[in-house]
Amino acid sequence: MTDMNRKSGSNILELRDIDVIYGKSVAIHDVSLKVPEGEIVTLIGSNGAGKSTTLNTIAGIVKPSRGSVVYKGEDITKLPTDKRVQMGLCLVPEGRHLFPFLTVLENLQLGATQRKDSAGIKSDFDFVYDLFPKLKDRRSQKAGTLSGGEQQMVAIARGLMSDPKLLCLDEPSLGIAPIVIEEMGVAIKEINKSKGTSILLVEQNVHLAFSTASYCYALQVGELMAEGDIESIKNSDVVKKAYFGGDKEA
């Protein structure tokens, strides 16, 4: 499958022929993907497939051995991470990486440190508290004392406080209860709908990925093995075999 028919002029992000090599090991090879402006795109793959490496390359944490990262039409391959954040590119990493001894409120305030628009910051506080009402109730509680699902809410909310134009989410379902995973899917769609934020969702949980995104890339052992709209990916024999054990329905 190819994405040649997808709009090329309206992509907020393009990865072009990316290779990442650690020592003598190839982490990802020839990875190309696009995130159209205002859409939710998912990148699925099993543990060790290269998903986090792909996101870290987008964020500037990892430098590619070959290829380019294009954001809003600009080649940012050599741009440092902090400059990418200033441009509106935000990564919510796997494992949340909160400041456990700071309160929920203080963690969220840290997300807005590069902003000067006080009215916009207040509006985004209102938005994240509406999105995750539990956080408003727990805003004075230390982040490290929250449940796994609540910590994931804080991580996403902190990312939103930077006012991102592209929000990259690395395994938001990891280590949280199934009912909270459903809530997370609803929240991701609401962020996209209400704020128009483009989202790249990286997941092992294909059910969350398929119920949230409109387009999917499937990564296996560092290489893309399939891509397409969600229905075509669900019906792809190679994806069924890799993720659903043969001919099971997705």
N, C-alpha and C positions, 0 to 999 in steps of 0.2 A: 504494500500500500504506500502511496505517496501523498504529500500534501500540496502538490503542484497547483491544485485548483483553489487553494485557500488564498484569501486576499493577502497580497504581499505588501501593500502600502499602509496597512492599518495594524501592523504587528508592533506591539510594545516591546517584545523581546524576540530575538532570533539567535539561536546557537548554530554556528556554521562549521561543520566538519571537525568537531572537537575531539582531540586526543588528550588524555591525561596519563602520564607515566610516573609511577612511584618506583624509583630505582630501576630494576629490570622488569617490573610488573606493569602491565597495561591495565589501568583501572577502567577507563572507558575509551572506546575507539570509534571514530567517525560518527559521533553523535550530532545530529542536526534536529532542531525542533523550533517551533514557533508558538508564541502566545499572542493571539490577536487582542487588540485593545478591547477591554471590557468583557472578556470571556474567562471562563474557568477551564483550564486545561489540566489534565492529570498525567503524571508519569508513574506507572506501576512497575513493580519488579520485586523479586524475592530479596531476602537479606543477602547483601554482598553483590547485588547486581550492578551497583555503581550509581544508585539514585542520589545518595548524599554527596558523592563526589561531583555529580552534575550540578547540584544546587550550590555547593561550595565554589564551583567554578563561576557560576553566575554571580555570586556574591563577592568574588574577588579574593576569597580565602585561599583558593587553589589556582595556580597559574597553568593554563593548558600548554601542552607540548606542541600542539598544532591547532589551527582553527581560530575562530573569532567569536566574541560575544558582542552582539549589537543590541543596544537599548534605546528606544525612541529614535531609531535611525542613526545613532552614533556608535561608533566602535569604541567600546569601553574595556577591551581586553586587557589593557595595561593600566587601567584606572584603579587606584587603591579602594579598599572596601568603604572607607568613610565617605569618599566622594560619591560612591554609588548610592549610599544611604541618603545623602543630600539631594540626589537626583530623584528620590522617591522609590528606590528599590530596597525592599525589606525582606530579610530572611528570618523566619521563626524556626530556630534549629531543633533538631531531634534532641529530646532530653530536656527541653524547656529552658535550662540555663537561667533560672531566676536568681535573684539575690535573696536567699532564704531567710536572712535575719532582718530584712527590711519588710515593711508592711506592703500589702497589696497596693495601696495608694502610692507609696514611694516607688515601687517597681514601675507603676504606670507613668509616674512623673518622669522617670528616667527615659522612658520611650520618647518623650517630647522635648528632650534637652536641646535639640538643634533647631527648635521652632521658636519663632518670635510672635506669632499671631495668637494673642491671648484669647480672643473671641473664638477662634477656630479650635484651640486646645480645649476650651470649656465645652464647645459643641461636641467634640470627640469624646470627652469624659461622659457626657450625657448619652452618647451613642453606645459606648461600650458597656455602660451600666444598664442600658435598656436591653442590649444584646445578651449580657450575662448578669442578670439581677443578683445572683449570689455574690458577685464581686462587690457590689455596693454594700451589701450586708456585712461583708468581711473586709472592708477597705482598711480597717485599723488592725487587722490580724496579720501576723508575720506569714510571709508567703510559704515558708518551709513547713508550716503546720497544716497547710491545706491538703485535701485529698489530691490524688493524681489528676483527676478530671478538672478540679478547680485550678490546679497549677497550670494545666494546659490552657484553660480560659484566660488566666493572667498573661501567659506567654503570647497568646494571640492578641489580647487587648493591648499589651505593651507594644507589640508591632504596629497595631492600628494607630497608636498615639503618635507615631512618627509621620502620620499622614501619607502612607505609601500609595504610589500609583500602581506598583506591582508587588503583590504579597506572595512570597514563596513559603510554603508550609511543608516542613519535613516531618512526616509520620505523626500527624496530630492524634491519631487513634492509638498510638503506642502506649500500652500499660493502663488503659482506662476502660471502665465498664461498658458493655454493649449499649446500655440506654444512654450513656453520656456520649458515645460515638454518634448515635442518632442525633442528639442535640447539637453536636459539633458540625454535622453535615448541614443541618438547618441554619446554623449560625454562618457557616461559610457562604451559603447561597444568599443569605440576607446581607452580608457584607458586600457581595458582588452586586446585588440588586439595588440596595439603598445608596451605596457610595460610588458605584461604578468601578470599583477596584478590580483590576485584572488579577487573576489568581493562578499560580502554578502549584498544584497540589501533588506532593510526592507521597505515595502510599504503598504499603504491602496489602492493606485491607481493600480488596478490589470492590467489595460491596459499597463501601463508603465512596470510593473513587467513582464508580459507575453511577451512583445515585446523585452525585454532586456536579460532575464535569460534563461538558458537551463534546470534548475531544480527548483522545487518549493516545499516549505513546507507551509501548511496552518494552522494557529493558531487560535483557538477559545476559549475564556474564559480560557486562560492559558494552554491549552492542544493542541497538534497536532491532527488535525482531518483528514488530508490527506497529502500525498506527492507523488511526481512522476515527470516525465518529463512534459514539459509545455502542450503538447497535451493531455496527460492523465488527467492532472489537469483540463484543460479546459472542458473536457468531463465528469468530475466527478459529479455525481448527488448532492453530499453533498456540493461541492464547488459552483455549479450553484445555489443551493437553498440559500446558505449563502450570495453570492456576486452578483447574477444576478436575484434574485427574482423568482426562480423556474426553468423553462425549457428553459430560454433564452439562446441563443448561446453566448459564451464568446467572 
